[in-house]
Amino acid sequence: MSISKLFSLAALSLVGATAVACSTSTDPSPDDSSAESTDEELRASITSCKADDDCVAVPRGGCCSNGWKEAVNKHHIRAYENATKCKVQNMMCPMYVVLDKRVAQCNTGTNKCEMVQPEDIRCGGFTMNPHSCPDGYSCDFAGVVPDVPGTCKADPPPPPPPPPADCTTTGCPSGKYCSACWGHMACIPNGALC
């Protein structure tokens, strides 16, 4: 092959590549912008709410399930799972798990579901969306007017159960006597061995 043929082949491929590059537009087509706006609307609707009942806590999406939770609209759980699905196979995840005690709650100022620590919840009161405390917490109105929301306080732990009663404190019915039997005090029939 001669040098002139090589030169003309290189020039022809350069002209072809330039023509293809010029014909490709970098401006988004109208279909792309509508797809982007639909995507933004979907993201906004995943966390939209009007009351606390609209929000639920779900495991945080992604590749590594580590205990963190996210607040989403209860009608868009599937959309959240699809939007945050892991796209990497054989992902190496850190070996820890978090006990996320936060609860899902609707922020009526932003109309978005949020995760909130139970101690930070402003409960009750005469408000547009009176929040309630999660299990194990009670609303404390100490020092505030009942119209104003209180704060969630952890319930005190229940008292320990009383020790099991044995024959040393309760006595034995007639025909039985109190004796140490198998590691504890018990009533056994007269004449019987433990």
Backbone as JSON Lines, residues from 0, in Angstrom:
{"i":0,"aa":"M","n":[0.83,-1.16,0.0],"ca":[0.0,0.0,0.0],"c":[0.89,1.24,0.0]}
{"i":1,"aa":"S","n":[0.53,2.19,-0.8],"ca":[1.37,3.38,-0.93],"c":[1.02,4.39,0.16]}
{"i":2,"aa":"I","n":[1.92,5.33,0.33],"ca":[1.74,6.34,1.36],"c":[0.55,7.24,1.0]}
{"i":3,"aa":"S","n":[0.34,7.52,-0.26],"ca":[-0.79,8.38,-0.64],"c":[-2.13,7.71,-0.34]}
{"i":4,"aa":"K","n":[-2.2,6.36,-0.53],"ca":[-3.45,5.65,-0.22],"c":[-3.69,5.64,1.3]}
{"i":5,"aa":"L","n":[-2.62,5.45,2.08],"ca":[-2.76,5.48,3.54],"c":[-3.22,6.86,4.01]}
{"i":6,"aa":"F","n":[-2.63,7.91,3.4],"ca":[-2.99,9.26,3.78],"c":[-4.46,9.55,3.46]}
{"i":7,"aa":"S","n":[-4.92,9.13,2.27],"ca":[-6.31,9.38,1.9],"c":[-7.26,8.54,2.75]}
{"i":8,"aa":"L","n":[-6.88,7.33,3.16],"ca":[-7.72,6.51,4.03],"c":[-7.86,7.16,5.42]}
{"i":9,"aa":"A","n":[-6.75,7.72,5.94],"ca":[-6.79,8.38,7.24],"c":[-7.63,9.65,7.16]}
{"i":10,"aa":"A","n":[-7.5,10.42,6.06],"ca":[-8.28,11.64,5.9],"c":[-9.76,11.32,5.79]}
{"i":11,"aa":"L","n":[-10.1,10.25,5.07],"ca":[-11.49,9.85,4.91],"c":[-12.11,9.44,6.25]}
{"i":12,"aa":"S","n":[-11.36,8.69,7.05],"ca":[-11.9,8.28,8.36],"c":[-12.02,9.48,9.29]}
{"i":13,"aa":"L","n":[-11.12,10.47,9.2],"ca":[-11.22,11.67,10.02],"c":[-12.46,12.48,9.64]}
{"i":14,"aa":"V","n":[-12.72,12.61,8.34],"ca":[-13.9,13.33,7.87],"c":[-15.18,12.61,8.32]}
{"i":15,"aa":"G","n":[-15.19,11.29,8.25],"ca":[-16.36,10.51,8.67],"c":[-16.63,10.66,10.16]}
{"i":16,"aa":"A","n":[-15.58,10.63,10.96],"ca":[-15.74,10.76,12.41],"c":[-16.24,12.16,12.77]}
{"i":17,"aa":"T","n":[-15.75,13.19,12.07],"ca":[-16.19,14.55,12.32],"c":[-17.66,14.71,11.95]}
{"i":18,"aa":"A","n":[-18.07,14.12,10.85],"ca":[-19.47,14.22,10.42],"c":[-20.4,13.56,11.44]}
{"i":19,"aa":"V","n":[-20.0,12.42,11.97],"ca":[-20.82,11.73,12.97],"c":[-20.89,12.56,14.25]}
{"i":20,"aa":"A","n":[-19.76,13.13,14.67],"ca":[-19.73,13.92,15.89],"c":[-20.58,15.18,15.76]}
{"i":21,"aa":"C","n":[-20.57,15.82,14.59],"ca":[-21.36,17.02,14.38],"c":[-22.85,16.73,14.32]}
{"i":22,"aa":"S","n":[-23.2,15.57,13.85],"ca":[-24.63,15.25,13.74],"c":[-25.24,14.86,15.07]}
{"i":23,"aa":"T","n":[-24.42,14.49,16.06],"ca":[-24.92,14.12,17.38],"c":[-25.12,15.38,18.19]}
{"i":24,"aa":"S","n":[-26.31,15.59,18.71],"ca":[-26.63,16.79,19.47],"c":[-26.41,16.52,20.95]}
{"i":25,"aa":"T","n":[-25.88,17.5,21.65],"ca":[-25.69,17.36,23.1],"c":[-26.85,17.97,23.86]}
{"i":26,"aa":"D","n":[-27.75,18.67,23.18],"ca":[-28.9,19.26,23.85],"c":[-29.9,18.17,24.19]}
{"i":27,"aa":"P","n":[-30.5,18.22,25.39],"ca":[-31.49,17.21,25.73],"c":[-32.74,17.35,24.86]}
{"i":28,"aa":"S","n":[-33.24,16.25,24.42],"ca":[-34.45,16.28,23.61],"c":[-35.64,16.52,24.54]}
{"i":29,"aa":"P","n":[-36.79,16.93,23.99],"ca":[-37.96,17.16,24.84],"c":[-38.34,15.9,25.62]}
{"i":30,"aa":"D","n":[-38.11,14.72,25.05],"ca":[-38.45,13.48,25.77],"c":[-37.57,13.3,26.99]}
{"i":31,"aa":"D","n":[-36.27,13.7,26.9],"ca":[-35.37,13.57,28.04],"c":[-35.79,14.48,29.19]}
{"i":32,"aa":"S","n":[-36.19,15.73,28.89],"ca":[-36.57,16.64,29.96],"c":[-37.86,16.2,30.64]}
{"i":33,"aa":"S","n":[-38.79,15.63,29.88],"ca":[-40.02,15.15,30.51],"c":[-39.73,13.93,31.37]}
{"i":34,"aa":"A","n":[-38.76,13.1,30.93],"ca":[-38.38,11.94,31.74],"c":[-37.72,12.39,33.03]}
{"i":35,"aa":"E","n":[-36.88,13.46,32.93],"ca":[-36.23,13.98,34.14],"c":[-37.25,14.58,35.09]}
{"i":36,"aa":"S","n":[-38.23,15.32,34.57],"ca":[-39.24,15.91,35.46],"c":[-40.11,14.83,36.09]}
{"i":37,"aa":"T","n":[-40.41,13.76,35.35],"ca":[-41.16,12.64,35.92],"c":[-40.35,11.98,37.02]}
{"i":38,"aa":"D","n":[-39.04,11.87,36.8],"ca":[-38.15,11.28,37.81],"c":[-38.15,12.14,39.07]}
{"i":39,"aa":"E","n":[-38.07,13.46,38.92],"ca":[-38.09,14.36,40.07],"c":[-39.42,14.3,40.8]}
{"i":40,"aa":"E","n":[-40.52,14.21,40.05],"ca":[-41.84,14.1,40.68],"c":[-41.96,12.81,41.47]}
{"i":41,"aa":"L","n":[-41.41,11.71,40.92],"ca":[-41.45,10.43,41.62],"c":[-40.64,10.52,42.91]}
{"i":42,"aa":"R","n":[-39.44,11.11,42.84],"ca":[-38.62,11.26,44.05],"c":[-39.34,12.08,45.11]}
{"i":43,"aa":"A","n":[-40.01,13.15,44.67],"ca":[-40.74,14.0,45.61],"c":[-41.94,13.25,46.2]}
{"i":44,"aa":"S","n":[-42.63,12.46,45.41],"ca":[-43.81,11.75,45.92],"c":[-43.44,10.61,46.86]}
{"i":45,"aa":"I","n":[-42.23,10.08,46.75],"ca":[-41.8,8.99,47.62],"c":[-41.8,9.43,49.08]}
{"i":46,"aa":"T","n":[-41.47,10.69,49.34],"ca":[-41.4,11.18,50.72],"c":[-42.5,12.18,51.06]}
{"i":47,"aa":"S","n":[-43.46,12.42,50.16],"ca":[-44.51,13.41,50.44],"c":[-45.5,12.89,51.47]}
{"i":48,"aa":"C","n":[-46.09,13.8,52.26],"ca":[-47.05,13.39,53.29],"c":[-47.9,14.57,53.7]}
{"i":49,"aa":"K","n":[-49.01,14.26,54.37],"ca":[-49.88,15.27,54.97],"c":[-50.06,15.02,56.47]}
{"i":50,"aa":"A","n":[-49.87,13.76,56.89],"ca":[-50.01,13.39,58.31],"c":[-49.04,12.25,58.62]}
{"i":51,"aa":"D","n":[-48.82,12.0,59.91],"ca":[-47.89,10.95,60.32],"c":[-48.29,9.58,59.79]}
{"i":52,"aa":"D","n":[-49.59,9.35,59.61],"ca":[-50.05,8.06,59.12],"c":[-49.58,7.77,57.7]}
{"i":53,"aa":"D","n":[-49.18,8.8,56.95],"ca":[-48.7,8.61,55.58],"c":[-47.28,8.06,55.54]}
{"i":54,"aa":"C","n":[-46.54,8.16,56.63],"ca":[-45.12,7.81,56.64],"c":[-44.85,6.48,57.33]}
{"i":55,"aa":"V","n":[-43.91,5.72,56.77],"ca":[-43.44,4.47,57.38],"c":[-41.92,4.43,57.3]}
{"i":56,"aa":"A","n":[-41.31,3.72,58.23],"ca":[-39.86,3.52,58.23],"c":[-39.55,2.22,57.51]}
{"i":57,"aa":"V","n":[-38.66,2.29,56.52],"ca":[-38.26,1.11,55.74],"c":[-36.74,1.02,55.78]}
{"i":58,"aa":"P","n":[-36.19,-0.19,55.56],"ca":[-34.72,-0.3,55.51],"c":[-34.15,0.58,54.42]}
{"i":59,"aa":"R","n":[-33.04,1.25,54.71],"ca":[-32.39,2.13,53.73],"c":[-31.97,1.31,52.52]}
{"i":60,"aa":"G","n":[-32.26,1.82,51.34],"ca":[-31.92,1.12,50.1],"c":[-30.44,1.16,49.83]}
{"i":61,"aa":"G","n":[-30.05,0.43,48.82],"ca":[-28.65,0.36,48.45],"c":[-28.14,-1.06,48.54]}
{"i":62,"aa":"C","n":[-26.84,-1.2,48.49],"ca":[-26.24,-2.53,48.43],"c":[-26.01,-3.15,49.8]}
{"i":63,"aa":"C","n":[-25.8,-2.34,50.82],"ca":[-25.44,-2.87,52.13],"c":[-26.53,-2.59,53.15]}
{"i":64,"aa":"S","n":[-27.18,-3.62,53.61],"ca":[-28.2,-3.48,54.64],"c":[-27.51,-3.43,55.99]}
{"i":65,"aa":"N","n":[-27.49,-2.24,56.62],"ca":[-26.75,-2.1,57.86],"c":[-27.62,-1.62,59.03]}
{"i":66,"aa":"G","n":[-28.93,-1.65,58.87],"ca":[-29.82,-1.3,59.97],"c":[-30.42,0.09,59.9]}
{"i":67,"aa":"W","n":[-29.82,1.0,59.11],"ca":[-30.38,2.35,59.01],"c":[-31.73,2.29,58.3]}
{"i":68,"aa":"K","n":[-32.61,3.2,58.66],"ca":[-33.96,3.25,58.06],"c":[-34.18,4.6,57.4]}
{"i":69,"aa":"E","n":[-35.13,4.63,56.48],"ca":[-35.53,5.86,55.8],"c":[-37.03,6.01,55.92]}
{"i":70,"aa":"A","n":[-37.52,7.24,55.94],"ca":[-38.95,7.52,56.02],"c":[-39.49,7.74,54.61]}
{"i":71,"aa":"V","n":[-40.49,6.96,54.22],"ca":[-41.11,7.09,52.9],"c":[-42.63,7.07,53.03]}
{"i":72,"aa":"N","n":[-43.31,7.53,51.99],"ca":[-44.76,7.49,51.95],"c":[-45.2,6.02,51.86]}
{"i":73,"aa":"K","n":[-46.2,5.64,52.65],"ca":[-46.61,4.23,52.7],"c":[-47.14,3.72,51.37]}
{"i":74,"aa":"H","n":[-47.54,4.61,50.46],"ca":[-48.05,4.19,49.16],"c":[-46.94,4.08,48.11]}
{"i":75,"aa":"H","n":[-45.72,4.47,48.47],"ca":[-44.62,4.46,47.5],"c":[-43.43,3.63,47.97]}
{"i":76,"aa":"I","n":[-43.68,2.63,48.8],"ca":[-42.6,1.78,49.29],"c":[-41.93,1.04,48.13]}
{"i":77,"aa":"R","n":[-42.71,0.48,47.23],"ca":[-42.17,-0.27,46.09],"c":[-41.33,0.65,45.19]}
{"i":78,"aa":"A","n":[-41.8,1.88,44.96],"ca":[-41.05,2.83,44.13],"c":[-39.71,3.16,44.79]}
{"i":79,"aa":"Y","n":[-39.68,3.32,46.12],"ca":[-38.43,3.58,46.83],"c":[-37.48,2.4,46.68]}
{"i":80,"aa":"E","n":[-38.0,1.18,46.87],"ca":[-37.15,0.0,46.74],"c":[-36.56,-0.11,45.34]}
{"i":81,"aa":"N","n":[-37.37,0.18,44.32],"ca":[-36.87,0.11,42.95],"c":[-35.84,1.21,42.66]}
{"i":82,"aa":"A","n":[-36.07,2.4,43.21],"ca":[-35.16,3.52,42.96],"c":[-33.81,3.34,43.67]}
{"i":83,"aa":"T","n":[-33.79,2.59,44.77],"ca":[-32.55,2.44,45.54],"c":[-31.99,1.03,45.46]}
{"i":84,"aa":"K","n":[-32.41,0.28,44.46],"ca":[-31.94,-1.09,44.29],"c":[-30.44,-1.11,44.01]}
{"i":85,"aa":"C","n":[-29.75,-2.07,44.55],"ca":[-28.3,-2.2,44.35],"c":[-28.01,-2.58,42.9]}
{"i":86,"aa":"K","n":[-27.07,-1.86,42.3],"ca":[-26.72,-2.13,40.91],"c":[-25.35,-2.78,40.79]}
{"i":87,"aa":"V","n":[-24.73,-3.11,41.92],"ca":[-23.4,-3.72,41.94],"c":[-23.53,-5.15,42.47]}
{"i":88,"aa":"Q","n":[-22.95,-6.07,41.74],"ca":[-22.98,-7.46,42.2],"c":[-21.74,-7.75,43.05]}
{"i":89,"aa":"N","n":[-21.89,-8.65,43.99],"ca":[-20.79,-9.07,44.87],"c":[-20.14,-7.9,45.6]}
{"i":90,"aa":"M","n":[-20.97,-7.05,46.16],"ca":[-20.5,-5.86,46.87],"c":[-19.92,-6.26,48.22]}
{"i":91,"aa":"M","n":[-18.78,-5.69,48.57],"ca":[-18.18,-5.9,49.89],"c":[-18.79,-4.87,50.83]}
{"i":92,"aa":"C","n":[-19.5,-5.31,51.85],"ca":[-20.17,-4.41,52.78],"c":[-19.47,-4.42,54.13]}
{"i":93,"aa":"P","n":[-19.47,-3.29,54.84],"ca":[-18.9,-3.28,56.19],"c":[-19.69,-4.21,57.11]}
{"i":94,"aa":"M","n":[-19.02,-4.82,58.02],"ca":[-19.64,-5.8,58.9],"c":[-20.1,-5.15,60.21]}
{"i":95,"aa":"Y","n":[-21.15,-4.35,60.13],"ca":[-21.76,-3.76,61.32],"c":[-23.25,-3.6,61.07]}
{"i":96,"aa":"V","n":[-24.01,-3.54,62.16],"ca":[-25.45,-3.3,62.08],"c":[-25.8,-2.25,63.12]}
{"i":97,"aa":"V","n":[-26.62,-1.29,62.71],"ca":[-27.05,-0.2,63.59],"c":[-28.46,-0.49,64.08]}
{"i":98,"aa":"L","n":[-28.71,-0.24,65.36],"ca":[-30.06,-0.34,65.9],"c":[-30.68,1.05,65.78]}
{"i":99,"aa":"D","n":[-31.37,1.28,64.66],"ca":[-31.95,2.6,64.38],"c":[-33.29,2.7,65.1]}
{"i":100,"aa":"K","n":[-33.34,3.5,66.17],"ca":[-34.56,3.64,66.96],"c":[-35.41,4.82,66.51]}
{"i":101,"aa":"R","n":[-34.98,5.51,65.45],"ca":[-35.76,6.65,64.97],"c":[-37.1,6.17,64.41]}
{"i":102,"aa":"V","n":[-38.07,7.08,64.37],"ca":[-39.4,6.74,63.85],"c":[-39.73,7.69,62.7]}
{"i":103,"aa":"A","n":[-40.6,7.21,61.8],"ca":[-41.03,8.02,60.66],"c":[-42.12,8.98,61.12]}
{"i":104,"aa":"Q","n":[-42.0,10.22,60.67],"ca":[-42.95,11.25,61.07],"c":[-43.08,12.25,59.92]}
{"i":105,"aa":"C","n":[-44.25,12.84,59.77],"ca":[-44.49,13.83,58.72],"c":[-44.17,15.23,59.23]}
{"i":106,"aa":"N","n":[-43.28,15.91,58.55],"ca":[-42.97,17.31,58.86],"c":[-43.96,18.15,58.06]}
{"i":107,"aa":"T","n":[-44.95,18.73,58.74],"ca":[-45.99,19.48,58.02],"c":[-45.47,20.79,57.46]}
{"i":108,"aa":"G","n":[-44.31,21.25,57.89],"ca":[-43.72,22.45,57.33],"c":[-43.2,22.22,55.92]}
{"i":109,"aa":"T","n":[-42.65,21.03,55.68],"ca":[-42.1,20.69,54.36],"c":[-42.95,19.67,53.62]}
{"i":110,"aa":"N","n":[-43.94,19.09,54.3],"ca":[-44.77,18.0,53.74],"c":[-43.91,16.84,53.25]}
{"i":111,"aa":"K","n":[-42.9,16.51,54.05],"ca":[-42.01,15.39,53.74],"c":[-41.9,14.47,54.95]}
{"i":112,"aa":"C","n":[-41.78,13.16,54.68],"ca":[-41.54,12.18,55.74],"c":[-40.09,12.3,56.2]}
{"i":113,"aa":"E","n":[-39.89,12.26,57.5],"ca":[-38.56,12.35,58.08],"c":[-38.4,11.31,59.17]}
{"i":114,"aa":"M","n":[-37.15,10.92,59.42],"ca":[-36.84,10.05,60.54],"c":[-36.46,10.94,61.72]}
{"i":115,"aa":"V","n":[-37.09,10.68,62.89],"ca":[-36.91,11.53,64.07],"c":[-36.62,10.65,65.28]}
{"i":116,"aa":"Q","n":[-35.69,11.09,66.12],"ca":[-35.43,10.4,67.38],"c":[-36.67,10.55,68.27]}
{"i":117,"aa":"P","n":[-37.07,9.51,69.0],"ca":[-38.27,9.62,69.84],"c":[-38.2,10.78,70.84]}
{"i":118,"aa":"E","n":[-37.02,11.08,71.38],"ca":[-36.89,12.17,72.35],"c":[-37.11,13.53,71.71]}
{"i":119,"aa":"D","n":[-36.99,13.64,70.38],"ca":[-37.14,14.93,69.7],"c":[-38.57,15.17,69.2]}
{"i":120,"aa":"I","n":[-39.47,14.21,69.41],"ca":[-40.85,14.35,68.92],"c":[-41.62,15.31,69.83]}
{"i":121,"aa":"R","n":[-42.3,16.26,69.21],"ca":[-43.21,17.16,69.92],"c":[-44.6,16.54,69.81]}
{"i":122,"aa":"C","n":[-45.07,15.93,70.89],"ca":[-46.29,15.13,70.85],"c":[-47.51,15.88,71.38]}
{"i":123,"aa":"G","n":[-48.67,15.43,70.89],"ca":[-49.94,15.97,71.38],"c":[-50.13,17.44,71.05]}
{"i":124,"aa":"G","n":[-50.94,18.1,71.85],"ca":[-51.22,19.52,71.64],"c":[-52.25,19.73,70.55]}
{"i":125,"aa":"F","n":[-52.74,20.95,70.47],"ca":[-53.72,21.3,69.44],"c":[-52.96,21.87,68.25]}
{"i":126,"aa":"T","n":[-52.46,20.98,67.41],"ca":[-51.71,21.37,66.21],"c":[-52.35,20.71,65.0]}
{"i":127,"aa":"M","n":[-51.9,21.13,63.82],"ca":[-52.44,20.58,62.58],"c":[-52.16,19.09,62.46]}
{"i":128,"aa":"N","n":[-51.0,18.65,62.89],"ca":[-50.62,17.23,62.83],"c":[-50.02,16.84,64.17]}
{"i":129,"aa":"P","n":[-50.88,16.54,65.17],"ca":[-50.33,16.21,66.5],"c":[-49.62,14.85,66.45]}
{"i":130,"aa":"H","n":[-48.33,14.87,66.7],"ca":[-47.54,13.64,66.67],"c":[-47.81,12.82,67.93]}
{"i":131,"aa":"S","n":[-47.6,11.52,67.82],"ca":[-47.74,10.65,69.0],"c":[-46.41,9.96,69.25]}
{"i":132,"aa":"C","n":[-46.24,9.5,70.46],"ca":[-44.99,8.85,70.87],"c":[-45.01,7.38,70.46]}
{"i":133,"aa":"P","n":[-43.84,6.81,70.14],"ca":[-43.79,5.38,69.8],"c":[-43.94,4.52,71.06]}
{"i":134,"aa":"D","n":[-44.06,3.22,70.88],"ca":[-44.16,2.3,72.01],"c":[-42.95,2.46,72.93]}
{"i":135,"aa":"G","n":[-43.19,2.42,74.22],"ca":[-42.12,2.56,75.19],"c":[-41.88,4.01,75.6]}
{"i":136,"aa":"Y","n":[-42.66,4.94,75.04],"ca":[-42.54,6.37,75.36],"c":[-43.91,6.92,75.68]}
{"i":137,"aa":"S","n":[-43.93,7.95,76.52],"ca":[-45.18,8.64,76.87],"c":[-44.99,10.13,76.67]}
{"i":138,"aa":"C","n":[-46.09,10.82,76.34],"ca":[-46.04,12.25,76.11],"c":[-46.04,12.97,77.46]}
{"i":139,"aa":"D","n":[-45.05,13.8,77.67],"ca":[-44.89,14.52,78.93],"c":[-45.24,16.0,78.71]}
{"i":140,"aa":"F","n":[-46.3,16.48,79.4],"ca":[-46.73,17.86,79.27],"c":[-46.28,18.7,80.46]}
{"i":141,"aa":"A","n":[-45.32,18.2,81.24],"ca":[-44.88,18.92,82.45],"c":[-44.32,20.29,82.07]}
{"i":142,"aa":"G","n":[-44.84,21.33,82.73],"ca":[-44.33,22.68,82.53],"c":[-44.85,23.39,81.29]}
{"i":143,"aa":"V","n":[-45.8,22.78,80.56],"ca":[-46.36,23.45,79.38],"c":[-47.87,23.49,79.48]}
{"i":144,"aa":"V","n":[-48.46,24.42,78.79],"ca":[-49.91,24.52,78.71],"c":[-50.4,23.33,77.87]}
{"i":145,"aa":"P","n":[-51.52,22.69,78.23],"ca":[-51.97,21.5,77.49],"c":[-52.21,21.73,75.99]}
{"i":146,"aa":"D","n":[-52.42,22.98,75.58],"ca":[-52.61,23.25,74.16],"c":[-51.3,23.1,73.38]}
{"i":147,"aa":"V","n":[-50.18,23.28,74.07],"ca":[-48.87,23.24,73.43],"c":[-48.35,21.8,73.44]}
{"i":148,"aa":"P","n":[-47.7,21.36,72.37],"ca":[-47.18,19.98,72.36],"c":[-46.16,19.73,73.45]}
{"i":149,"aa":"G","n":[-46.17,18.5,73.95],"ca":[-45.2,18.08,74.96],"c":[-44.02,17.38,74.29]}
{"i":150,"aa":"T","n":[-43.27,16.64,75.08],"ca":[-42.13,15.89,74.55],"c":[-42.28,14.42,74.94]}
{"i":151,"aa":"C","n":[-41.73,13.56,74.13],"ca":[-41.78,12.12,74.41],"c":[-40.67,11.77,75.4]}
{"i":152,"aa":"K","n":[-41.05,11.1,76.45],"ca":[-40.1,10.63,77.46],"c":[-40.19,9.12,77.54]}
{"i":153,"aa":"A","n":[-39.04,8.47,77.72],"ca":[-39.02,7.01,77.83],"c":[-39.76,6.57,79.08]}
{"i":154,"aa":"D","n":[-40.59,5.54,78.94],"ca":[-41.3,4.98,80.08],"c":[-40.29,4.32,81.01]}
{"i":155,"aa":"P","n":[-40.53,4.39,82.33],"ca":[-39.61,3.7,83.24],"c":[-39.71,2.19,83.03]}
{"i":156,"aa":"P","n":[-38.61,1.5,83.24],"ca":[-38.68,0.04,83.06],"c":[-39.61,-0.58,84.09]}
{"i":157,"aa":"P","n":[-40.28,-1.66,83.74],"ca":[-41.18,-2.3,84.71],"c":[-40.39,-2.87,85.87]}
{"i":158,"aa":"P","n":[-41.01,-2.95,87.05],"ca":[-40.28,-3.52,88.19],"c":[-39.99,-4.99,87.94]}
{"i":159,"aa":"P","n":[-38.91,-5.48,88.53],"ca":[-38.58,-6.9,88.31],"c":[-39.66,-7.78,88.95]}
{"i":160,"aa":"P","n":[-39.86,-8.96,88.41],"ca":[-40.87,-9.84,89.0],"c":[-40.44,-10.28,90.4]}
{"i":161,"aa":"P","n":[-41.42,-10.52,91.26],"ca":[-41.04,-10.96,92.62],"c":[-40.39,-12.33,92.55]}
{"i":162,"aa":"P","n":[-39.54,-12.64,93.51],"ca":[-38.91,-13.96,93.5],"c":[-39.98,-15.03,93.7]}
{"i":163,"aa":"P","n":[-39.76,-16.18,93.13],"ca":[-40.77,-17.23,93.27],"c":[-40.95,-17.61,94.75]}
{"i":164,"aa":"A","n":[-42.19,-17.81,95.12],"ca":[-42.49,-18.17,96.51],"c":[-42.06,-19.63,96.73]}
{"i":165,"aa":"D","n":[-41.47,-19.86,97.88],"ca":[-41.13,-21.25,98.23],"c":[-41.72,-21.56,99.6]}
{"i":166,"aa":"C","n":[-41.56,-22.77,100.01],"ca":[-42.22,-23.22,101.24],"c":[-41.67,-22.56,102.49]}
{"i":167,"aa":"T","n":[-40.5,-21.92,102.41],"ca":[-39.98,-21.26,103.61],"c":[-40.81,-20.01,103.94]}
{"i":168,"aa":"T","n":[-41.43,-19.4,102.92],"ca":[-42.25,-18.21,103.17],"c":[-43.73,-18.53,103.18]}
{"i":169,"aa":"T","n":[-44.17,-19.54,102.43],"ca":[-45.59,-19.84,102.34],"c":[-46.02,-21.01,103.22]}
{"i":170,"aa":"G","n":[-45.1,-21.81,103.66],"ca":[-45.44,-22.99,104.46],"c":[-45.93,-24.12,103.57]}
{"i":171,"aa":"C","n":[-46.21,-25.28,104.17],"ca":[-46.67,-26.44,103.42],"c":[-48.01,-26.91,103.97]}
{"i":172,"aa":"P","n":[-48.85,-27.49,103.1],"ca":[-50.12,-28.03,103.59],"c":[-49.87,-29.25,104.47]}
{"i":173,"aa":"S","n":[-50.91,-29.7,105.18],"ca":[-50.73,-30.84,106.07],"c":[-50.35,-32.08,105.27]}
{"i":174,"aa":"G","n":[-49.52,-32.92,105.83],"ca":[-49.05,-34.13,105.18],"c":[-47.8,-33.91,104.35]}
{"i":175,"aa":"K","n":[-47.28,-32.68,104.31],"ca":[-46.05,-32.38,103.57],"c":[-45.13,-31.57,104.47]}
{"i":176,"aa":"Y","n":[-43.84,-31.63,104.15],"ca":[-42.89,-30.82,104.9],"c":[-41.95,-30.1,103.93]}
{"i":177,"aa":"C","n":[-41.36,-29.01,104.39],"ca":[-40.48,-28.17,103.57],"c":[-39.07,-28.74,103.62]}
{"i":178,"aa":"S","n":[-38.48,-28.95,102.43],"ca":[-37.15,-29.51,102.37],"c":[-36.43,-28.98,101.13]}
{"i":179,"aa":"A","n":[-35.1,-28.93,101.21],"ca":[-34.31,-28.55,100.04],"c":[-34.32,-29.73,99.08]}
{"i":180,"aa":"C","n":[-34.85,-29.51,97.9],"ca":[-34.99,-30.59,96.94],"c":[-34.61,-30.08,95.55]}
{"i":181,"aa":"W","n":[-33.62,-30.69,94.95],"ca":[-33.17,-30.32,93.6],"c":[-32.83,-28.84,93.47]}
{"i":182,"aa":"G","n":[-32.12,-28.32,94.44],"ca":[-31.61,-26.97,94.35],"c":[-32.56,-25.88,94.81]}
{"i":183,"aa":"H","n":[-33.76,-26.22,95.26],"ca":[-34.66,-25.2,95.79],"c":[-35.54,-25.82,96.88]}
{"i":184,"aa":"M","n":[-36.15,-24.96,97.67],"ca":[-37.01,-25.43,98.75],"c":[-38.37,-25.83,98.17]}
{"i":185,"aa":"A","n":[-38.89,-26.99,98.59],"ca":[-40.16,-27.47,98.07],"c":[-40.88,-28.28,99.14]}
{"i":186,"aa":"C","n":[-42.22,-28.35,98.99],"ca":[-43.03,-29.16,99.88],"c":[-43.05,-30.58,99.32]}
{"i":187,"aa":"I","n":[-42.64,-31.54,100.15],"ca":[-42.67,-32.93,99.71],"c":[-43.48,-33.75,100.73]}
{"i":188,"aa":"P","n":[-44.1,-34.82,100.26],"ca":[-44.94,-35.63,101.17],"c":[-44.11,-36.18,102.34]}
{"i":189,"aa":"N","n":[-44.77,-36.3,103.49],"ca":[-44.1,-36.88,104.66],"c":[-43.6,-38.27,104.32]}
{"i":190,"aa":"G","n":[-42.39,-38.55,104.68],"ca":[-41.8,-39.88,104.45],"c":[-41.16,-40.03,103.09]}
{"i":191,"aa":"A","n":[-41.37,-39.08,102.17],"ca":[-40.78,-39.2,100.82],"c":[-39.37,-38.61,100.84]}
{"i":192,"aa":"L","n":[-38.56,-39.15,99.97],"ca":[-37.2,-38.61,99.81],"c":[-37.21,-37.68,98.58]}
{"i":193,"aa":"C","n":[-36.36,-36.73,98.61],"ca":[-36.3,-35.77,97.51],"c":[-35.81,-36.41,96.24]}
